[in-house]
Amino acid sequence: MPTRIEIDRLRPLLAEGAQLIEVLPAAEYEEQHLPGAVNIPLKRLDAATTASLDRGNPVVVYCWDYL
Amino acid sequence: MPGKSDWLARGLPSEGELASRPTAGSCAHDDVITCRLDEPVGPVLERIDASPYGFALVVSDGGVLLGRLRRSALDGDPQAPAESLMEPGPSTVRADTPAAELAERLRGRELNTAIVSDPEGRLVGVARRRELEHLAG
């Protein structure tokens, strides 16, 4: 179930093994992204591109102004 | 709204081509004098005189920036509370402002320092123009 979180909650989640997905275009990801994030641009976000994610751990999806 | 912009504006770690460029946050020093709203300005003045800056910053208990006390405004009653003499809500920049951009902005306004704060208004530190210019090449 998707839940919106705040930055303060993100850091402990990452320490617990959460996976970070940046959904911005690849060029923006290449410029700068959160540590450990992988890039799946929103237009390519589907079952195939997310198949390698660990479903046993939280997945945090972010864009420029939303977590 | 939290997201990548908020993360970067806090000066938190990042990766990528721009991650290592100098920014206001990476240049910010935490050696500026701070005081509380109700603190008498006399002792603050003495601390300013021993600091590299001509001002002190007034912060809340949570570190939120409330105002600036310029050295030149503190020659009156030493018992006056900081709140009565401070300039409320001074201009600030976010930690992810590129050093080159900030240096140019300060040069254009003939300022030597910039106050850096996070998106919640908490004081991060003070960036100095000379250092920004040096790092920006």
N, CA and C atoms of all chains as a GROMACS GRO file, in nm:
protein
  612
    1MET      N    1   0.086  -0.119   0.000
    1MET     CA    2   0.000   0.000   0.000
    1MET      C    3   0.090   0.125   0.000
    2PRO      N    4   0.080   0.210  -0.101
    2PRO     CA    5   0.166   0.330  -0.103
    2PRO      C    6   0.135   0.424   0.014
    3THR      N    7   0.241   0.479   0.071
    3THR     CA    8   0.227   0.575   0.181
    3THR      C    9   0.323   0.689   0.155
    4ARG      N   10   0.277   0.809   0.178
    4ARG     CA   11   0.366   0.924   0.162
    4ARG      C   12   0.450   0.939   0.288
    5ILE      N   13   0.578   0.966   0.273
    5ILE     CA   14   0.662   0.983   0.390
    5ILE      C   15   0.736   1.116   0.383
    6GLU      N   16   0.791   1.155   0.498
    6GLU     CA   17   0.871   1.277   0.506
    6GLU      C   18   1.019   1.240   0.505
    7ILE      N   19   1.103   1.338   0.478
    7ILE     CA   20   1.248   1.316   0.471
    7ILE      C   21   1.299   1.253   0.601
    8ASP      N   22   1.250   1.301   0.713
    8ASP     CA   23   1.300   1.250   0.842
    8ASP      C   24   1.275   1.100   0.856
    9ARG      N   25   1.168   1.050   0.795
    9ARG     CA   26   1.136   0.907   0.802
    9ARG      C   27   1.218   0.828   0.700
   10LEU      N   28   1.263   0.894   0.597
   10LEU     CA   29   1.335   0.824   0.490
   10LEU      C   30   1.470   0.770   0.538
   11ARG      N   31   1.541   0.849   0.614
   11ARG     CA   32   1.676   0.807   0.653
   11ARG      C   33   1.675   0.676   0.732
   12PRO      N   34   1.590   0.661   0.834
   12PRO     CA   35   1.586   0.530   0.901
   12PRO      C   36   1.540   0.417   0.812
   13LEU      N   37   1.448   0.449   0.719
   13LEU     CA   38   1.403   0.345   0.625
   13LEU      C   39   1.519   0.295   0.539
   14LEU      N   40   1.603   0.388   0.493
   14LEU     CA   41   1.718   0.350   0.411
   14LEU      C   42   1.816   0.265   0.491
   15ALA      N   43   1.832   0.302   0.619
   15ALA     CA   44   1.922   0.224   0.705
   15ALA      C   45   1.871   0.082   0.724
   16GLU      N   46   1.739   0.065   0.710
   16GLU     CA   47   1.679  -0.068   0.727
   16GLU      C   48   1.674  -0.145   0.594
   17GLY      N   49   1.727  -0.087   0.488
   17GLY     CA   50   1.733  -0.160   0.362
   17GLY      C   51   1.631  -0.121   0.258
   18ALA      N   52   1.564  -0.008   0.277
   18ALA     CA   53   1.466   0.036   0.177
   18ALA      C   54   1.536   0.065   0.044
   19GLN      N   55   1.463   0.042  -0.065
   19GLN     CA   56   1.518   0.068  -0.199
   19GLN      C   57   1.463   0.200  -0.251
   20LEU      N   58   1.552   0.278  -0.312
   20LEU     CA   59   1.515   0.411  -0.361
   20LEU      C   60   1.502   0.410  -0.512
   21ILE      N   61   1.391   0.460  -0.561
   21ILE     CA   62   1.370   0.470  -0.705
   21ILE      C   63   1.347   0.616  -0.742
   22GLU      N   64   1.433   0.671  -0.828
   22GLU     CA   65   1.409   0.806  -0.881
   22GLU      C   66   1.335   0.790  -1.013
   23VAL      N   67   1.220   0.856  -1.026
   23VAL     CA   68   1.138   0.841  -1.146
   23VAL      C   69   1.152   0.959  -1.242
   24LEU      N   70   1.250   1.044  -1.216
   24LEU     CA   71   1.276   1.156  -1.307
   24LEU      C   72   1.350   1.106  -1.432
   25PRO      N   73   1.355   1.186  -1.537
   25PRO     CA   74   1.428   1.146  -1.658
   25PRO      C   75   1.575   1.114  -1.627
   26ALA      N   76   1.634   1.028  -1.711
   26ALA     CA   77   1.769   0.980  -1.688
   26ALA      C   78   1.871   1.094  -1.675
   27ALA      N   79   1.855   1.199  -1.755
   27ALA     CA   80   1.952   1.309  -1.751
   27ALA      C   81   1.954   1.376  -1.612
   28GLU      N   82   1.838   1.390  -1.553
   28GLU     CA   83   1.831   1.451  -1.420
   28GLU      C   84   1.891   1.358  -1.314
   29TYR      N   85   1.866   1.229  -1.333
   29TYR     CA   86   1.925   1.130  -1.241
   29TYR      C   87   2.077   1.133  -1.250
   30GLU      N   88   2.129   1.138  -1.371
   30GLU     CA   89   2.274   1.139  -1.390
   30GLU      C   90   2.337   1.261  -1.324
   31GLU      N   91   2.267   1.372  -1.330
   31GLU     CA   92   2.320   1.494  -1.268
   31GLU      C   93   2.335   1.479  -1.118
   32GLN      N   94   2.230   1.434  -1.053
   32GLN     CA   95   2.232   1.425  -0.908
   32GLN      C   96   2.114   1.341  -0.860
   33HIS      N   97   2.142   1.250  -0.770
   33HIS     CA   98   2.034   1.169  -0.713
   33HIS      C   99   2.068   1.131  -0.571
   34LEU      N  100   1.970   1.079  -0.501
   34LEU     CA  101   1.991   1.038  -0.362
   34LEU      C  102   2.083   0.916  -0.360
   35PRO      N  103   2.163   0.901  -0.255
   35PRO     CA  104   2.260   0.791  -0.250
   35PRO      C  105   2.192   0.654  -0.263
   36GLY      N  106   2.244   0.575  -0.356
   36GLY     CA  107   2.194   0.439  -0.372
   36GLY      C  108   2.069   0.428  -0.457
   37ALA      N  109   2.015   0.539  -0.503
   37ALA     CA  110   1.891   0.533  -0.582
   37ALA      C  111   1.917   0.472  -0.719
   38VAL      N  112   1.817   0.403  -0.771
   38VAL     CA  113   1.823   0.358  -0.910
   38VAL      C  114   1.722   0.440  -0.988
   39ASN      N  115   1.743   0.448  -1.117
   39ASN     CA  116   1.658   0.532  -1.201
   39ASN      C  117   1.563   0.448  -1.286
   40ILE      N  118   1.435   0.468  -1.262
   40ILE     CA  119   1.333   0.412  -1.351
   40ILE      C  120   1.240   0.528  -1.386
   41PRO      N  121   1.265   0.592  -1.499
   41PRO     CA  122   1.180   0.707  -1.535
   41PRO      C  123   1.032   0.669  -1.534
   42LEU      N  124   0.951   0.761  -1.493
   42LEU     CA  125   0.808   0.734  -1.472
   42LEU      C  126   0.743   0.667  -1.592
   43LYS      N  127   0.783   0.710  -1.713
   43LYS     CA  128   0.721   0.654  -1.833
   43LYS      C  129   0.759   0.508  -1.856
   44ARG      N  130   0.864   0.463  -1.787
   44ARG     CA  131   0.907   0.324  -1.805
   44ARG      C  132   0.877   0.239  -1.680
   45LEU      N  133   0.803   0.297  -1.588
   45LEU     CA  134   0.773   0.226  -1.463
   45LEU      C  135   0.662   0.123  -1.487
   46ASP      N  136   0.699  -0.004  -1.490
   46ASP     CA  137   0.599  -0.109  -1.511
   46ASP      C  138   0.650  -0.238  -1.446
   47ALA      N  139   0.577  -0.345  -1.465
   47ALA     CA  140   0.611  -0.472  -1.400
   47ALA      C  141   0.750  -0.520  -1.441
   48ALA      N  142   0.784  -0.499  -1.568
   48ALA     CA  143   0.913  -0.548  -1.616
   48ALA      C  144   1.030  -0.470  -1.555
   49THR      N  145   1.018  -0.338  -1.552
   49THR     CA  146   1.131  -0.257  -1.503
   49THR      C  147   1.144  -0.264  -1.351
   50THR      N  148   1.040  -0.308  -1.283
   50THR     CA  149   1.047  -0.316  -1.137
   50THR      C  150   1.065  -0.462  -1.090
   51ALA      N  151   1.083  -0.553  -1.185
   51ALA     CA  152   1.089  -0.695  -1.149
   51ALA      C  153   1.207  -0.728  -1.058
   52SER      N  154   1.314  -0.650  -1.069
   52SER     CA  155   1.433  -0.683  -0.989
   52SER      C  156   1.427  -0.627  -0.846
   53LEU      N  157   1.322  -0.553  -0.814
   53LEU     CA  158   1.312  -0.497  -0.679
   53LEU      C  159   1.283  -0.607  -0.577
   54ASP      N  160   1.337  -0.589  -0.459
   54ASP     CA  161   1.315  -0.685  -0.350
   54ASP      C  162   1.181  -0.653  -0.284
   55ARG      N  163   1.084  -0.738  -0.304
   55ARG     CA  164   0.950  -0.713  -0.250
   55ARG      C  165   0.943  -0.731  -0.098
   56GLY      N  166   1.048  -0.783  -0.042
   56GLY     CA  167   1.051  -0.800   0.103
   56GLY      C  168   1.095  -0.676   0.178
   57ASN      N  169   1.142  -0.576   0.104
   57ASN     CA  170   1.186  -0.451   0.166
   57ASN      C  171   1.108  -0.334   0.109
   58PRO      N  172   1.094  -0.227   0.189
   58PRO     CA  173   1.019  -0.111   0.139
   58PRO      C  174   1.084  -0.053   0.014
   59VAL      N  175   1.001   0.001  -0.073
   59VAL     CA  176   1.047   0.069  -0.192
   59VAL      C  177   1.001   0.215  -0.181
   60VAL      N  178   1.096   0.306  -0.190
   60VAL     CA  179   1.062   0.448  -0.181
   60VAL      C  180   1.081   0.510  -0.319
   61VAL      N  181   0.973   0.563  -0.372
   61VAL     CA  182   0.975   0.626  -0.504
   61VAL      C  183   0.974   0.778  -0.484
   62TYR      N  184   1.063   0.846  -0.553
   62TYR     CA  185   1.064   0.992  -0.538
   62TYR      C  186   1.080   1.061  -0.672
   63CYS      N  187   1.030   1.186  -0.676
   63CYS     CA  188   1.054   1.274  -0.791
   63CYS      C  189   1.112   1.403  -0.737
   64TRP      N  190   1.098   1.509  -0.808
   64TRP     CA  191   1.162   1.634  -0.766
   64TRP      C  192   1.103   1.686  -0.635
   65ASP      N  193   0.973   1.677  -0.620
   65ASP     CA  194   0.912   1.737  -0.501
   65ASP      C  195   0.814   1.644  -0.430
   66TYR      N  196   0.836   1.514  -0.442
   66TYR     CA  197   0.744   1.422  -0.374
   66TYR      C  198   0.817   1.293  -0.340
   67LEU      N  199   0.790   1.242  -0.218
   67LEU     CA  200   0.842   1.112  -0.176
   67LEU      C  201   0.728   1.015  -0.162
   68MET      N  202   0.711   2.066   0.002
   68MET     CA  203   0.684   1.930  -0.047
   68MET      C  204   0.814   1.850  -0.047
   69PRO      N  205   0.822   1.741   0.029
   69PRO     CA  206   0.948   1.666   0.031
   69PRO      C  207   0.970   1.592  -0.101
   70GLY      N  208   1.092   1.570  -0.133
   70GLY     CA  209   1.132   1.503  -0.256
   70GLY      C  210   1.280   1.528  -0.275
   71LYS      N  211   1.326   1.510  -0.398
   71LYS     CA  212   1.468   1.532  -0.425
   71LYS      C  213   1.510   1.676  -0.393
   72SER      N  214   1.425   1.771  -0.429
   72SER     CA  215   1.460   1.912  -0.405
   72SER      C  216   1.481   1.939  -0.257
   73ASP      N  217   1.395   1.881  -0.175
   73ASP     CA  218   1.403   1.901  -0.031
   73ASP      C  219   1.530   1.836   0.025
   74TRP      N  220   1.559   1.717  -0.021
   74TRP     CA  221   1.679   1.644   0.023
   74TRP      C  222   1.804   1.727  -0.006
   75LEU      N  223   1.814   1.776  -0.130
   75LEU     CA  224   1.933   1.852  -0.170
   75LEU      C  225   1.940   1.986  -0.097
   76ALA      N  226   1.824   2.047  -0.075
   76ALA     CA  227   1.822   2.177  -0.007
   76ALA      C  228   1.867   2.166   0.138
   77ARG      N  229   1.863   2.046   0.193
   77ARG     CA  230   1.913   2.025   0.330
   77ARG      C  231   2.064   1.998   0.332
   78GLY      N  232   2.123   1.988   0.213
   78GLY     CA  233   2.267   1.961   0.208
   78GLY      C  234   2.300   1.817   0.241
   79LEU      N  235   2.203   1.727   0.224
   79LEU     CA  236   2.228   1.586   0.254
   79LEU      C  237   2.310   1.524   0.141
   80PRO      N  238   2.373   1.410   0.168
   80PRO     CA  239   2.461   1.350   0.067
   80PRO      C  240   2.387   1.314  -0.061
   81SER      N  241   2.459   1.320  -0.173
   81SER     CA  242   2.399   1.283  -0.302
   81SER      C  243   2.507   1.219  -0.388
   82GLU      N  244   2.462   1.163  -0.501
   82GLU     CA  245   2.554   1.104  -0.597
   82GLU      C  246   2.522   1.161  -0.735
   83GLY      N  247   2.619   1.150  -0.827
   83GLY     CA  248   2.597   1.198  -0.963
   83GLY      C  249   2.700   1.303  -1.002
   84GLU      N  250   2.686   1.350  -1.126
   84GLU     CA  251   2.784   1.443  -1.183
   84GLU      C  252   2.798   1.572  -1.103
   85LEU      N  253   2.689   1.619  -1.045
   85LEU     CA  254   2.693   1.747  -0.974
   85LEU      C  255   2.713   1.732  -0.824
   86ALA      N  256   2.725   1.608  -0.778
   86ALA     CA  257   2.728   1.585  -0.633
   86ALA      C  258   2.849   1.646  -0.565
   87SER      N  259   2.960   1.656  -0.640
   87SER     CA  260   3.082   1.705  -0.574
   87SER      C  261   3.108   1.853  -0.600
   88ARG      N  262   3.019   1.921  -0.670
   88ARG     CA  263   3.045   2.064  -0.695
   88ARG      C  264   3.025   2.141  -0.564
   89PRO      N  265   3.104   2.245  -0.544
   89PRO     CA  266   3.089   2.323  -0.421
   89PRO      C  267   2.954   2.394  -0.415
   90THR      N  268   2.897   2.394  -0.300
   90THR     CA  269   2.766   2.458  -0.278
   90THR      C  270   2.770   2.545  -0.154
   91ALA      N  271   2.663   2.620  -0.134
   91ALA     CA  272   2.654   2.702  -0.013
   91ALA      C  273   2.666   2.614   0.111
   92GLY      N  274   2.606   2.496   0.106
   92GLY     CA  275   2.610   2.407   0.221
   92GLY      C  276   2.750   2.353   0.248
   93SER      N  277   2.820   2.316   0.141
   93SER     CA  278   2.954   2.260   0.161
   93SER      C  279   3.052   2.367   0.205
   94CYS      N  280   3.019   2.494   0.180
   94CYS     CA  281   3.108   2.605   0.220
   94CYS      C  282   3.065   2.669   0.352
   95ALA      N  283   2.952   2.626   0.407
   95ALA     CA  284   2.898   2.694   0.526
   95ALA      C  285   2.980   2.665   0.650
   96HIS      N  286   3.008   2.769   0.725
   96HIS     CA  287   3.080   2.756   0.852
   96HIS      C  288   2.981   2.770   0.967
   97ASP      N  289   3.006   2.696   1.073
   97ASP     CA  290   2.914   2.705   1.188
   97ASP      C  291   2.973   2.789   1.301
   98ASP      N  292   3.061   2.884   1.264
   98ASP     CA  293   3.128   2.964   1.367
   98ASP      C  294   3.061   3.100   1.391
   99VAL      N  295   2.943   3.120   1.334
   99VAL     CA  296   2.875   3.248   1.359
   99VAL      C  297   2.817   3.248   1.501
  100ILE      N  298   2.818   3.366   1.562
  100ILE     CA  299   2.762   3.380   1.696
  100ILE      C  300   2.610   3.370   1.690
  101THR      N  301   2.553   3.291   1.780
  101THR     CA  302   2.407   3.282   1.787
  101THR      C  303   2.362   3.319   1.928
  102CYS      N  304   2.239   3.363   1.938
  102CYS     CA  305   2.182   3.395   2.069
  102CYS      C  306   2.032   3.374   2.065
  103ARG      N  307   1.970   3.381   2.183
  103ARG     CA  308   1.825   3.364   2.195
  103ARG      C  309   1.756   3.501   2.193
  104LEU      N  310   1.626   3.498   2.171
  104LEU     CA  311   1.549   3.622   2.164
  104LEU      C  312   1.562   3.708   2.289
  105ASP      N  313   1.564   3.642   2.407
  105ASP     CA  314   1.561   3.719   2.532
  105ASP      C  315   1.701   3.745   2.589
  106GLU      N  316   1.803   3.713   2.514
  106GLU     CA  317   1.940   3.730   2.564
  106GLU      C  318   1.980   3.878   2.560
  107PRO      N  319   2.040   3.929   2.671
  107PRO     CA  320   2.087   4.068   2.667
  107PRO      C  321   2.199   4.085   2.564
  108VAL      N  322   2.198   4.199   2.493
  108VAL     CA  323   2.292   4.214   2.382
  108VAL      C  324   2.436   4.243   2.426
  109GLY      N  325   2.455   4.286   2.552
  109GLY     CA  326   2.591   4.318   2.598
  109GLY      C  327   2.688   4.203   2.577
  110PRO      N  328   2.660   4.086   2.636
  110PRO     CA  329   2.751   3.972   2.618
  110PRO      C  330   2.758   3.925   2.472
  111VAL      N  331   2.649   3.943   2.398
  111VAL     CA  332   2.648   3.903   2.257
  111VAL      C  333   2.748   3.990   2.180
  112LEU      N  334   2.749   4.119   2.212
  112LEU     CA  335   2.840   4.212   2.147
  112LEU      C  336   2.986   4.169   2.168
  113GLU      N  337   3.017   4.128   2.290
  113GLU     CA  338   3.155   4.084   2.318
  113GLU      C  339   3.190   3.962   2.234
  114ARG      N  340   3.094   3.872   2.218
  114ARG     CA  341   3.120   3.752   2.139
  114ARG      C  342   3.134   3.786   1.990
  115ILE      N  343   3.054   3.883   1.944
  115ILE     CA  344   3.067   3.925   1.804
  115ILE      C  345   3.207   3.982   1.778
  116ASP      N  346   3.254   4.063   1.874
  116ASP     CA  347   3.386   4.127   1.855
  116ASP      C  348   3.499   4.024   1.847
  117ALA      N  349   3.476   3.907   1.906
  117ALA     CA  350   3.578   3.802   1.902
  117ALA      C  351   3.555   3.704   1.787
  118SER      N  352   3.456   3.734   1.702
  118SER     CA  353   3.422   3.641   1.593
  118SER      C  354   3.465   3.700   1.458
  119PRO      N  355   3.464   3.618   1.351
  119PRO     CA  356   3.503   3.671   1.220
  119PRO      C  357   3.394   3.754   1.152
  120TYR      N  358   3.277   3.768   1.215
  120TYR     CA  359   3.165   3.835   1.148
  120TYR      C  360   3.123   3.961   1.226
  121GLY      N  361   3.057   4.048   1.156
  121GLY     CA  362   3.010   4.171   1.218
  121GLY      C  363   2.865   4.161   1.261
  122PHE      N  364   2.820   4.042   1.289
  122PHE     CA  365   2.680   4.023   1.328
  122PHE      C  366   2.666   3.893   1.406
  123ALA      N  367   2.552   3.881   1.473
  123ALA     CA  368   2.513   3.755   1.537
  123ALA      C  369   2.376   3.717   1.483
  124LEU      N  370   2.341   3.590   1.495
  124LEU     CA  371   2.211   3.544   1.448
  124LEU      C  372   2.127   3.498   1.566
  125VAL      N  373   2.001   3.541   1.564
  125VAL     CA  374   1.908   3.504   1.671
  125VAL      C  375   1.832   3.380   1.627
  126VAL      N  376   1.837   3.276   1.710
  126VAL     CA  377   1.773   3.149   1.674
  126VAL      C  378   1.680   3.104   1.786
  127SER      N  379   1.584   3.019   1.748
  127SER     CA  380   1.494   2.961   1.847
  127SER      C  381   1.562   2.842   1.914
  128ASP      N  382   1.495   2.782   2.011
  128ASP     CA  383   1.551   2.664   2.078
  128ASP      C  384   1.575   2.551   1.978
  129GLY      N  385   1.494   2.545   1.874
  129GLY     CA  386   1.510   2.441   1.773
  129GLY      C  387   1.607   2.477   1.663
  130GLY      N  388   1.675   2.590   1.676
  130GLY     CA  389   1.775   2.630   1.577
  130GLY      C  390   1.718   2.703   1.458
  131VAL      N  391   1.590   2.742   1.464
  131VAL     CA  392   1.530   2.815   1.352
  131VAL      C  393   1.577   2.961   1.356
  132LEU      N  394   1.622   3.009   1.243
  132LEU     CA  395   1.672   3.146   1.233
  132LEU      C  396   1.557   3.246   1.247
  133LEU      N  397   1.572   3.340   1.341
  133LEU     CA  398   1.467   3.438   1.366
  133LEU      C  399   1.508   3.579   1.324
  134GLY      N  400   1.636   3.610   1.338
  134GLY     CA  401   1.678   3.746   1.305
  134GLY      C  402   1.829   3.763   1.307
  135ARG      N  403   1.870   3.883   1.269
  135ARG     CA  404   2.014   3.915   1.267
  135ARG      C  405   2.038   4.037   1.353
  136LEU      N  406   2.145   4.032   1.432
  136LEU     CA  407   2.188   4.147   1.513
  136LEU      C  408   2.316   4.201   1.453
  137ARG      N  409   2.308   4.320   1.395
  137ARG     CA  410   2.430   4.379   1.340
  137ARG      C  411   2.511   4.442   1.453
  138ARG      N  412   2.641   4.430   1.444
  138ARG     CA  413   2.732   4.488   1.544
  138ARG      C  414   2.704   4.636   1.564
  139SER      N  415   2.679   4.705   1.454
  139SER     CA  416   2.660   4.851   1.460
  139SER      C  417   2.533   4.893   1.532
  140ALA      N  418   2.442   4.798   1.557
  140ALA     CA  419   2.316   4.833   1.623
  140ALA      C  420   2.320   4.806   1.773
  141LEU      N  421   2.436   4.764   1.824
  141LEU     CA  422   2.441   4.715   1.961
  141LEU      C  423   2.518   4.805   2.057
  142ASP      N  424   2.535   4.931   2.023
  142ASP     CA  425   2.613   5.019   2.108
  142ASP      C  426   2.532   5.084   2.219
  143GLY      N  427   2.402   5.058   2.225
  143GLY     CA  428   2.318   5.119   2.328
  143GLY      C  429   2.315   5.040   2.456
  144ASP      N  430   2.195   5.022   2.512
  144ASP     CA  431   2.176   4.953   2.640
  144ASP      C  432   2.220   4.806   2.631
  145PRO      N  433   2.320   4.767   2.710
  145PRO     CA  434   2.368   4.628   2.701
  145PRO      C  435   2.268   4.527   2.757
  146GLN      N  436   2.168   4.579   2.831
  146GLN     CA  437   2.067   4.489   2.887
  146GLN      C  438   1.949   4.468   2.792
  147ALA      N  439   1.946   4.541   2.682
  147ALA     CA  440   1.834   4.526   2.587
  147ALA      C  441   1.831   4.384   2.533
  148PRO      N  442   1.711   4.323   2.525
  148PRO     CA  443   1.704   4.187   2.470
  148PRO      C  444   1.731   4.187   2.319
  149ALA      N  445   1.788   4.078   2.274
  149ALA     CA  446   1.822   4.065   2.132
  149ALA      C  447   1.700   4.094   2.044
  150GLU      N  448   1.584   4.048   2.087
  150GLU     CA  449   1.464   4.065   2.006
  150GLU      C  450   1.436   4.210   1.971
  151SER      N  451   1.470   4.301   2.066
  151SER     CA  452   1.436   4.442   2.044
  151SER      C  453   1.527   4.509   1.941
  152LEU      N  454   1.640   4.451   1.910
  152LEU     CA  455   1.736   4.514   1.821
  152LEU      C  456   1.763   4.435   1.693
  153MET      N  457   1.704   4.318   1.684
  153MET     CA  458   1.735   4.234   1.568
  153MET      C  459   1.655   4.277   1.445
  154GLU      N  460   1.710   4.244   1.328
  154GLU     CA  461   1.636   4.256   1.202
  154GLU      C  462   1.568   4.122   1.181
  155PRO      N  463   1.435   4.119   1.185
  155PRO     CA  464   1.368   3.989   1.171
  155PRO      C  465   1.377   3.934   1.030
  156GLY      N  466   1.382   3.801   1.020
  156GLY     CA  467   1.374   3.732   0.890
  156GLY      C  468   1.479   3.773   0.790
  157PRO      N  469   1.607   3.762   0.821
  157PRO     CA  470   1.708   3.798   0.720
  157PRO      C  471   1.705   3.702   0.601
  158SER      N  472   1.755   3.748   0.488
  158SER     CA  473   1.760   3.664   0.368
  158SER      C  474   1.852   3.544   0.389
  159THR      N  475   1.811   3.432   0.336
  159THR     CA  476   1.893   3.312   0.346
  159THR      C  477   1.900   3.243   0.210
  160VAL      N  478   1.993   3.150   0.200
  160VAL     CA  479   2.000   3.064   0.080
  160VAL      C  480   1.996   2.920   0.126
  161ARG      N  481   1.959   2.831   0.033
  161ARG     CA  482   1.954   2.688   0.063
  161ARG      C  483   2.092   2.625   0.043
  162ALA      N  484   2.112   2.513   0.109
  162ALA     CA  485   2.242   2.448   0.107
  162ALA      C  486   2.285   2.403  -0.031
  163ASP      N  487   2.192   2.377  -0.122
  163ASP     CA  488   2.230   2.326  -0.254
  163ASP      C  489   2.253   2.438  -0.356
  164THR      N  490   2.250   2.562  -0.314
  164THR     CA  491   2.281   2.672  -0.408
  164THR      C  492   2.426   2.658  -0.453
  165PRO      N  493   2.452   2.650  -0.584
  165PRO     CA  494   2.591   2.635  -0.630
  165PRO      C  495   2.678   2.751  -0.583
  166ALA      N  496   2.802   2.719  -0.544
  166ALA     CA  497   2.894   2.820  -0.492
  166ALA      C  498   2.916   2.932  -0.594
  167ALA      N  499   2.930   2.894  -0.722
  167ALA     CA  500   2.956   2.996  -0.825
  167ALA      C  501   2.839   3.094  -0.836
  168GLU      N  502   2.718   3.039  -0.833
  168GLU     CA  503   2.598   3.124  -0.843
  168GLU      C  504   2.587   3.216  -0.722
  169LEU      N  505   2.614   3.161  -0.605
  169LEU     CA  506   2.603   3.242  -0.483
  169LEU      C  507   2.712   3.350  -0.479
  170ALA      N  508   2.833   3.314  -0.521
  170ALA     CA  509   2.941   3.412  -0.524
  170ALA      C  510   2.904   3.530  -0.614
  171GLU      N  511   2.846   3.498  -0.728
  171GLU     CA  512   2.807   3.602  -0.823
  171GLU      C  513   2.697   3.691  -0.764
  172ARG      N  514   2.603   3.627  -0.696
  172ARG     CA  515   2.493   3.702  -0.634
  172ARG      C  516   2.547   3.797  -0.526
  173LEU      N  517   2.639   3.747  -0.444
  173LEU     CA  518   2.696   3.830  -0.337
  173LEU      C  519   2.779   3.944  -0.395
  174ARG      N  520   2.854   3.913  -0.499
  174ARG     CA  521   2.937   4.016  -0.563
  174ARG      C  522   2.848   4.128  -0.617
  175GLY      N  523   2.737   4.089  -0.681
  175GLY     CA  524   2.646   4.188  -0.739
  175GLY      C  525   2.582   4.278  -0.635
  176ARG      N  526   2.567   4.225  -0.515
  176ARG     CA  527   2.503   4.304  -0.408
  176ARG      C  528   2.605   4.361  -0.310
  177GLU      N  529   2.730   4.340  -0.342
  177GLU     CA  530   2.840   4.388  -0.256
  177GLU      C  531   2.826   4.338  -0.114
  178LEU      N  532   2.796   4.209  -0.101
  178LEU     CA  533   2.787   4.143   0.028
  178LEU      C  534   2.902   4.044   0.042
  179ASN      N  535   2.943   4.020   0.165
  179ASN     CA  536   3.056   3.929   0.188
  179ASN      C  537   3.015   3.794   0.244
  180THR      N  538   2.893   3.784   0.294
  180THR     CA  539   2.849   3.657   0.353
  180THR      C  540   2.705   3.627   0.314
  181ALA      N  541   2.671   3.498   0.321
  181ALA     CA  542   2.533   3.455   0.300
  181ALA      C  543   2.496   3.359   0.413
  182ILE      N  544   2.375   3.375   0.464
  182ILE     CA  545   2.328   3.285   0.569
  182ILE      C  546   2.262   3.165   0.501
  183VAL      N  547   2.302   3.047   0.543
  183VAL     CA  548   2.249   2.923   0.483
  183VAL      C  549   2.152   2.859   0.582
  184SER      N  550   2.033   2.826   0.532
  184SER     CA  551   1.935   2.760   0.620
  184SER      C  552   1.873   2.643   0.545
  185ASP      N  553   1.809   2.553   0.620
  185ASP     CA  554   1.744   2.438   0.557
  185ASP      C  555   1.598   2.474   0.526
  186PRO      N  556   1.524   2.383   0.460
  186PRO     CA  557   1.385   2.419   0.421
  186PRO      C  558   1.292   2.451   0.538
  187GLU      N  559   1.328   2.409   0.659
  187GLU     CA  560   1.247   2.442   0.776
  187GLU      C  561   1.293   2.572   0.842
  188GLY      N  562   1.392   2.637   0.782
  188GLY     CA  563   1.440   2.763   0.837
  188GLY      C  564   1.546   2.747   0.944
  189ARG      N  565   1.594   2.625   0.964
  189ARG     CA  566   1.698   2.603   1.065
  189ARG      C  567   1.833   2.649   1.010
  190LEU      N  568   1.908   2.714   1.096
  190LEU     CA  569   2.038   2.768   1.055
  190LEU      C  570   2.136   2.654   1.024
  191VAL      N  571   2.198   2.660   0.906
  191VAL     CA  572   2.303   2.565   0.870
  191VAL      C  573   2.440   2.628   0.897
  192GLY      N  574   2.456   2.754   0.860
  192GLY     CA  575   2.583   2.822   0.882
  192GLY      C  576   2.593   2.946   0.796
  193VAL      N  577   2.714   2.996   0.783
  193VAL     CA  578   2.739   3.116   0.704
  193VAL      C  579   2.846   3.086   0.599
  194ALA      N  580   2.817   3.120   0.474
  194ALA     CA  581   2.913   3.102   0.364
  194ALA      C  582   2.979   3.236   0.335
  195ARG      N  583   3.110   3.232   0.313
  195ARG     CA  584   3.185   3.356   0.289
  195ARG      C  585   3.215   3.372   0.140
  196ARG      N  586   3.193   3.493   0.092
  196ARG     CA  587   3.210   3.519  -0.052
  196ARG      C  588   3.349   3.484  -0.102
  197ARG      N  589   3.451   3.523  -0.028
  197ARG     CA  590   3.588   3.498  -0.074
  197ARG      C  591   3.613   3.348  -0.095
  198GLU      N  592   3.561   3.269  -0.001
  198GLU     CA  593   3.580   3.124  -0.012
  198GLU      C  594   3.496   3.067  -0.127
  199LEU      N  595   3.376   3.119  -0.143
  199LEU     CA  596   3.290   3.073  -0.254
  199LEU      C  597   3.358   3.102  -0.387
  200GLU      N  598   3.415   3.221  -0.399
  200GLU     CA  599   3.481   3.259  -0.524
  200GLU      C  600   3.602   3.169  -0.549
  201HIS      N  601   3.674   3.140  -0.444
  201HIS     CA  602   3.792   3.055  -0.458
  201HIS      C  603   3.752   2.914  -0.503
  202LEU      N  604   3.650   2.858  -0.439
  202LEU     CA  605   3.608   2.722  -0.471
  202LEU      C  606   3.541   2.714  -0.608
  203ALA      N  607   3.474   2.823  -0.645
  203ALA     CA  608   3.406   2.823  -0.774
  203ALA      C  609   3.504   2.842  -0.889
  204GLY      N  610   3.627   2.878  -0.855
  204GLY     CA  611   3.730   2.896  -0.959
  204GLY      C  612   3.705   3.019  -1.038
   0.00000   0.00000   0.00000
